[in-house]
Amino acid sequence: MALALGTDSSDPANTCACEVMTQDPLFIELDADIDSAIRLMNRSHIRRLPVTDNGKLVGMLSSSDVSRAMQEQFDQFIGLEESYTSH
């Protein structure tokens, strides 16, 4: 909200969130896979994606969340590879 207000002379104390919010935001369902989320975020040039469960907001998925999950998967993969090469 601060970024949107920074480009306007509006007074933040007198500005309603509805004046600066994203209308009709993209979202992803709770049971969607990370690959789908990554593709949607990349294609839409967004860094945060609301997560819904049957139309109800249940969380936010950020590019940092995705990066952390991918790093954990990579670390697990490397751990598996190291166990194969140590025998």
N, C-alpha and C positions, 0 to 999 in steps of 0.2 A: 504494500500500500504506500509506503514511503516513496518508492520510485515513481509511482504514478502521480502522487501528489507533488513531487519535486518538479515535474514538468508543467504544473499548473499553478496559478496564483491562489488556489483555494486554500482556505484555512483548515488544517486537519481537524481542529476541534469542532468545526461546523460542517464537516464533510461526512456523509453517510457512506458506509462500506459499499452499498449498492451502486453508488456513483462511480466507483473505481474497480469493482470486482470484474472478473472474467465471466462473461455471460455464457451459458451453455458449455461448461468446461468438459474436456475429454475425461474419461475415467476408464478404469479396468475392473473387472470382477475379481473378487477375492480368490477364486480358484483358477485364474488365468496363470499361464506359465510366464517365467521371467523373460523368455525370448520374445513373447508377444508384447510385453511391457516395454522392452528395449526398443523393439521396432516402432511402436507407437510413439514413444518419447523422441526417438531419433527423427522419424518422419515429420513429426509435428514441432520439432525444435523446442521441446519443453523439458524442464529439469525436475518437475514434480508432477505426480499423477495421483489423483484421488482414487482410492480403492473402495469399491462398494460390495455389499452382500445383499442381493435381492433389492437393490435400489437404495439401501441405507448406507451412508458413509461410515466406514469402519476404520479408515486410516489413510495415510499418505505414503506413497512410494517415491523416494527421491533418487536422483542419479547417484548420490553417495550411498544409499542403501543398496542399489544394484551393484555398484563398484565393490562394496564390502562383501556382498554375497559371491560375486565372481572371484574375488581374491581368496575367499574361504574355499571355494570349489577348486581353484587352482592349487592352493596349498595342500588340499586333500589328494589331488591328483599327483602332485610331486611326491608326497609322502608314500603313495602307493608305488610310484615308479622307483623311489629309493629302496623300498623293501624288495622289489624284484631284482634290482641291480646288486644288492648286497648279498645275495645268495649265490 
